[in-house]
Amino acid sequence: GKQVGWFILAILTNVFTLPILWLTALPIGDYSGYHQKHDVVDEDLFLQLWHAMTVPADRAAAVARLKAAGRKGLVALVQVVPMLKPVALRLDPSLARVLRKAPAV
């Protein structure tokens, strides 16, 4: 019985605040979304992971994407921390040409 005031305040806050937040989050008048791709199939992340584990072609594509992202990340890391260049070249010798140029000062 002593906390009834706090309960009423919490209920009123949820009843009025959450719908207002929801309405302000709606993309009303947002014209940037009109130019996005509409022919893309929206596939669940779990389904993509399942296909990457079970379908050999999808698995090969996922491994290729991960390798490319890893190489880009390694190059970016070496550009930020140049002393890691020998470690990066030991991990992936094919990056020697990319890492040959001197770091910008």
Secondary structure, 3 states (H helix, E strand, C coil): CCCHHHHHHHHHHHHHHHHHHHHHHCCCCCHHHHHCCCCCCCCCHHHHHHHHHHCHHHHHHHHHHHHHHHHHHHHHHHHHCHHHHHHHHHHCHHHCCCCCCCCCC
